[in-house]
Structure formats: C-alpha cells, structure tokens
Amino acid sequence: MRRRTRVKQMVLAASFFVTVGLLLGNREPAAPAAEAAPVSRGAGFHIDLSTNRSLTAQLDSARGELDLAKAQLERANKIISYSTQYGIGAGLAGTIVDVARAEGIDPDLAFRLVKLESDFNAHATSPVGAIGLTQVMPSTARYYQKGISVQRLYEPGQNLRIGFRYLRGLVNEYHGDMHLALLVYNRGPAAVAKSRANGDNPSNGYDRIVTKGYRGKGVVN
C-alpha cells in the first residue's frame, strides 16, 4: 500500500510538471507593452455646444418652455391669491391681472382701485354717470377709444383696459406722482388743479384709502 501510494504520488507529480512544461512551451511571447496615450490636463467629459447647433437649439427651446411654465405658474398663483383675498371669481381676477399688466399698472394697486370704485360690480353706475368696474366716465372712455358705447363700458375687459390706461396716463402726466394721479382719477383734473392753484391740499382721502398698506410704485414696465 505504501509503495502504491508513492508510485501514485510520483505519477501525479510527473504529470503536473509535464503539463506545466507544455503550457510554457506553447505560450506565445508577450507583446510589447503598449504606451499609454498622453492625457491632456483637464481632460474629462465635455460637450462643445458651439459645434452642435441642434443640441443648442434644443436646450434653448427647453429653457424657453421652462420660463413659460414658470410664468404661467406665477400667474396662476397670483390669480388664486387675489381671488381668495377679494372674494371674487378666478375669471375676473385673471382678467384684472392680465389687463393691469398689459397697461403698465401694478396688479396690487389695480385690485385696490377696482375694490374702492365698484366693489368688483361690473354693472355699477354712479350718480354722475361713471360706469363699470373702474367707474370711468363715457367722455373719458371715448378719448381712449373713439365711438365706444356706454353698453360696452359694462364689459369687464373693455372697462378695465380703459380705466387702467387712463390711470397710467395720469401717472406719466404727473411725473410718477401716484397720489396725485389717483386724486385726478377720482376728482377730475379741474377740481385738483383748482385746489392746487389756491394752495390747498387736493387730497380728499381717496389716495390714502387706495394706497393704505401699499408699498409698490403703482406701475410696472
């Protein structure tokens, strides 16, 4: 048994060395080590947008869509806020926001003015004939839109556009003096001019009511 074990061990050892020798003999010589390509300083992932007009256009388009989405979200939030604050429908709130911005009036001030003038009643009519949401006089309205009928002044969009345009014109005329512009809007230019000519304070309190707690400039753009 011991002899068989030794013989078996010798045969296994011989087989191992033969196998190793065959493997070494058949192995191909190693190829010379390839030289590593030089790596430039600052190498890394890089896209040259100047050479890829298509990608640049796509990125510009994406930025434009993102800006539009942000503007729409801001508008929606504003409308919801005003609608809740003044207890009016989102449709009317949205119209006031859009028309005010288009005419260069700060929406915060626009809502204050409409609240005081008509309490958001599009069919309001004053004893002296002022009409609609902004209580604009027909004669004043026809200065900004010739031939406009009294009936059309009850339309919210038309009334707001003319009223806010009139206010913005007064702000420009009085060199950015929002308080004076509001007084002229409420009292009329003749009454305010007479008070100022007499050295009196033309304020009847209207400007203070509209601007109470307001910190803006009244105009945008």
C-alpha positions as CSV (number, residue, x, y, z in Angstrom):
1,M,0.0,0.0,0.0
2,R,2.8,2.4,0.8
3,R,4.5,1.5,-2.5
4,R,1.3,2.1,-4.4
5,T,0.9,5.4,-2.7
6,R,4.4,6.6,-3.5
7,V,4.0,5.5,-7.2
8,K,0.7,7.3,-7.4
9,Q,2.2,10.5,-6.0
10,M,5.2,10.3,-8.4
11,V,2.9,9.8,-11.4
12,L,0.8,12.8,-10.3
13,A,3.9,14.9,-9.8
14,A,5.3,13.9,-13.2
15,S,2.0,14.7,-14.9
16,F,1.9,18.1,-13.2
17,F,5.4,19.1,-14.4
18,V,4.8,17.8,-17.9
19,T,1.6,19.8,-18.2
20,V,3.3,22.9,-16.9
21,G,6.1,22.4,-19.4
22,L,3.7,22.0,-22.3
23,L,1.9,25.2,-21.3
24,L,5.1,27.2,-21.1
25,G,6.3,25.9,-24.4
26,N,3.1,26.7,-26.3
27,R,2.7,30.2,-24.8
28,E,3.2,33.0,-27.3
29,P,5.7,35.7,-26.4
30,A,4.1,38.6,-24.7
31,A,3.6,41.6,-26.9
32,P,5.5,44.7,-26.0
33,A,3.6,46.9,-23.5
34,A,1.6,49.5,-25.3
35,E,2.4,53.0,-24.4
36,A,-0.5,54.9,-22.8
37,A,-1.8,57.8,-24.7
38,P,-0.9,61.0,-23.1
39,V,-3.8,62.5,-21.1
40,S,-4.2,66.2,-21.5
41,R,-4.6,68.3,-18.4
42,G,-8.2,68.9,-17.5
43,A,-9.4,66.0,-19.6
44,G,-12.9,64.8,-18.9
45,F,-16.4,64.6,-20.3
46,H,-17.0,67.7,-22.5
47,I,-19.6,68.9,-25.0
48,D,-18.8,71.7,-27.3
49,L,-22.2,73.3,-27.8
50,S,-20.7,75.7,-30.4
51,T,-20.3,72.8,-32.7
52,N,-23.6,71.2,-32.1
53,R,-26.3,73.6,-33.3
54,S,-29.1,71.1,-33.0
55,L,-28.4,70.4,-29.3
56,T,-28.0,74.2,-28.6
57,A,-31.4,74.8,-30.2
58,Q,-33.0,72.1,-28.2
59,L,-31.5,73.5,-25.0
60,D,-32.7,77.0,-25.8
61,S,-36.2,75.6,-26.6
62,A,-36.2,73.8,-23.3
63,R,-35.2,76.9,-21.4
64,G,-38.0,78.9,-23.1
65,E,-40.6,76.3,-22.2
66,L,-39.3,76.3,-18.6
67,D,-39.6,80.1,-18.4
68,L,-43.1,80.0,-19.9
69,A,-44.1,77.3,-17.4
70,K,-42.7,79.4,-14.5
71,A,-44.6,82.5,-15.8
72,Q,-47.9,80.5,-16.0
73,L,-47.4,79.1,-12.5
74,E,-46.7,82.6,-11.2
75,R,-49.9,83.9,-12.9
76,A,-52.0,81.1,-11.5
77,N,-50.7,81.6,-8.0
78,K,-51.4,85.4,-8.3
79,I,-55.0,84.8,-9.5
80,I,-55.7,82.3,-6.8
81,S,-54.3,84.7,-4.2
82,Y,-56.4,87.7,-5.4
83,S,-59.5,85.6,-5.9
84,T,-59.3,84.4,-2.3
85,Q,-58.3,87.8,-0.9
86,Y,-61.2,89.8,-2.5
87,G,-63.8,87.0,-2.7
88,I,-64.2,87.1,-6.4
89,G,-64.2,84.5,-9.2
90,A,-60.9,83.4,-10.7
91,G,-62.1,84.6,-14.2
92,L,-62.5,88.2,-13.1
93,A,-59.3,88.0,-11.0
94,G,-57.4,86.7,-14.1
95,T,-58.8,89.5,-16.3
96,I,-57.8,92.2,-13.8
97,V,-54.2,90.7,-13.5
98,D,-53.8,90.5,-17.3
99,V,-55.2,93.9,-18.2
100,A,-53.4,95.7,-15.5
101,R,-50.0,94.2,-16.6
102,A,-50.7,95.0,-20.2
103,E,-51.5,98.6,-19.3
104,G,-48.5,99.0,-17.0
105,I,-50.4,99.1,-13.7
106,D,-49.3,97.0,-10.7
107,P,-52.0,94.4,-10.2
108,D,-51.8,95.0,-6.4
109,L,-52.9,98.6,-7.0
110,A,-55.4,97.7,-9.7
111,F,-57.3,95.4,-7.4
112,R,-57.3,98.1,-4.7
113,L,-58.7,100.7,-7.1
114,V,-61.5,98.4,-8.5
115,K,-62.5,97.4,-5.0
116,L,-62.9,101.0,-3.9
117,E,-64.5,102.2,-7.2
118,S,-67.1,99.4,-7.8
119,D,-66.6,96.6,-5.3
120,F,-66.0,94.4,-8.4
121,N,-69.5,95.0,-9.7
122,A,-69.2,95.2,-13.5
123,H,-72.7,96.8,-13.7
124,A,-72.0,99.6,-11.2
125,T,-73.2,103.1,-12.2
126,S,-72.6,106.2,-10.2
127,P,-75.0,109.1,-9.8
128,V,-72.8,111.2,-12.1
129,G,-72.7,108.6,-14.8
130,A,-69.4,106.8,-14.1
131,I,-69.6,103.2,-15.4
132,G,-68.4,99.7,-14.6
133,L,-65.5,98.2,-12.7
134,T,-63.2,101.2,-12.8
135,Q,-66.1,103.8,-12.8
136,V,-64.8,105.5,-15.9
137,M,-66.8,108.4,-17.5
138,P,-68.1,107.8,-21.0
139,S,-66.4,111.1,-22.2
140,T,-63.0,109.9,-20.8
141,A,-63.5,106.4,-22.4
142,R,-64.1,107.9,-25.8
143,Y,-60.8,109.8,-25.5
144,Y,-59.1,106.5,-25.4
145,Q,-61.4,104.6,-27.7
146,K,-63.4,106.7,-30.1
147,G,-67.1,105.7,-30.6
148,I,-67.2,103.2,-27.7
149,S,-70.8,102.8,-26.5
150,V,-72.0,103.1,-22.9
151,Q,-73.1,99.4,-23.1
152,R,-69.6,98.2,-24.0
153,L,-68.2,100.0,-20.9
154,Y,-70.0,97.4,-18.8
155,E,-67.9,94.7,-20.3
156,P,-65.1,93.9,-17.8
157,G,-62.3,93.7,-20.3
158,Q,-63.1,96.9,-22.1
159,N,-63.7,98.8,-18.9
160,L,-60.6,97.7,-17.1
161,R,-58.4,98.4,-20.2
162,I,-59.7,102.0,-20.5
163,G,-59.6,102.7,-16.8
164,F,-56.1,101.4,-16.3
165,R,-54.9,103.2,-19.4
166,Y,-56.3,106.4,-18.1
167,L,-54.6,105.9,-14.7
168,R,-51.3,105.1,-16.4
169,G,-51.5,108.2,-18.5
170,L,-52.1,110.3,-15.4
171,V,-49.1,108.8,-13.7
172,N,-47.0,109.8,-16.7
173,E,-48.5,113.3,-16.8
174,Y,-47.8,113.9,-13.1
175,H,-44.2,112.6,-13.4
176,G,-44.8,109.4,-11.4
177,D,-46.7,111.0,-8.5
178,M,-49.1,108.2,-7.8
179,H,-51.1,110.0,-5.1
180,L,-51.7,113.0,-7.4
181,A,-52.7,110.7,-10.3
182,L,-55.2,108.9,-8.1
183,L,-56.7,112.2,-6.9
184,V,-57.1,113.3,-10.5
185,Y,-58.6,110.0,-11.4
186,N,-61.2,110.4,-8.6
187,R,-61.9,114.1,-8.6
188,G,-61.1,115.1,-12.1
189,P,-58.3,117.3,-13.4
190,A,-60.2,120.6,-13.0
191,A,-61.0,120.2,-9.3
192,V,-57.5,119.1,-8.4
193,A,-55.9,121.9,-10.4
194,K,-58.2,124.5,-8.7
195,S,-57.2,123.2,-5.2
196,R,-53.6,123.3,-6.0
197,A,-53.9,126.8,-7.5
198,N,-55.5,128.0,-4.3
199,G,-52.7,126.5,-2.3
200,D,-54.9,123.8,-0.8
201,N,-54.2,120.2,-0.3
202,P,-56.1,118.5,-3.1
203,S,-56.5,115.2,-1.2
204,N,-60.0,114.1,-0.3
205,G,-58.7,110.9,1.3
206,Y,-59.2,108.8,-1.8
207,D,-55.5,108.4,-2.5
208,R,-54.8,107.4,1.1
209,I,-57.6,104.7,1.1
210,V,-56.3,103.1,-2.1
211,T,-52.7,103.1,-1.1
212,K,-53.1,102.2,2.6
213,G,-50.5,99.5,3.4
214,Y,-49.3,99.6,-0.2
215,R,-45.5,99.7,-0.8
216,G,-45.3,99.5,-4.5
217,K,-44.7,102.1,-7.2
218,G,-48.1,101.7,-8.8
219,V,-46.8,101.0,-12.2
220,V,-44.8,98.2,-14.0
221,N,-42.7,98.0,-17.1
